[in-house]
């Protein structure tokens, strides 16, 4: 599929980059990932669970990844961007995750 439909790969990469840019500009840490799987670093395990719960209430899903899978204080949500998403989906998801992060006190300011 990767050879037969290279436009899908380009679309996924573009969506991943756009999502990462939006949430980073909004104050979230995303680590050094350059793929379509974007980590939203919450800090503590509890913060990651709170962010996941709040995000779900706002209509988006992020899977928490906590210790011991990641180092202490680097718990995060794992966000997967796919070729089936649209530009509007990426924008909506970024807004929802940023709103959730704000409600959880994870954004500076």
N, C-alpha and C positions, 0 to 999 in steps of 0.2 A: 504494500500500500504506500509506503514512503516513497518508493521510486515511481509508482504509477500516478500518485497524486501529491506532488511536491507542494502544491498550493496549500494543502492542509497543514503541512509542517510550517510553512511561512505564516499562515493565519494564526496558528497556535502560538508561535513565537511572538508574533506581534501583539496578540491579546495578553500574553504573559507580561511582556514588557510594559504595555499600557497600564495594566492593573498595578504592577509594581510601582510605576511612576506616580500613579494617582494616590495610592495609599502612603507612599513615602513622602510625597508633597504634603499630605495631610498630617504627617507626624508619626507614622508607624514605622517601626524597624522591620526590615525584610531580610536582613542578613546579606549574604553574597550570592544568593541563588540567581542564576541566569536562565532558568528553565520555566516551563509553564506551571510548575509546582512552586507556589510562592508561599514562603513561611511568613506569618505575621507574629512577630515575637512579642509575647505578653509579659514575660518575666517569670513569675512564680507559677507553680502548677495550678494553684487556686485561681490566679488571674486568667490563665488559659481556659480553665473550665468556665469561669464567669463570662469571658469574652465569647466562648462558643455558645453558651446559653442565651446571652443577650442577642448575639447575631442571629441565632435561630428564631428568636421572637420577632426579629425584624425581617425575617424571610430569606436569610442566606445561611448556608451551611459551611462550617469550617471544622475540620477534625482536630481535636486537641492532641498534641504530642508532648508528653510530660516525662519527668525523670522516671526511670533511668534511661529512657530512649534518647534524651538530650541532656546536656549538662544542667546542673542546678541553676536556677534563675534565667534559663534560656528556653523555658516552655513556650510553646507556640501553637498556632493553628496552622494546619496544612490546607492550603487553598489550591485546588486543581482547576486550571483553565483548560477548556477543550475547544476543539474545532466547531462544535455545535453551538457554542456561545456566540453572541452577536456583540457589536460595539455597545449597544444599549445595555446588554447584560453585564458587560464589564464595568460600565459606568455605574449602573445600579448597585452592583456588588461592592464596588469600592466605596460608594457613599454609605451603604449599609454597614460595612465593616468599620468605617471611620466613625459613624454614629455610635455603634456598639462600643468601640474603644473609648469614645468620649464619655459615654454613660458609665463605663467601668473605671474611669479615671486613669486611663492609660496614655492619654495624650498630654503633652506639655502645654501649659497655658491655661 
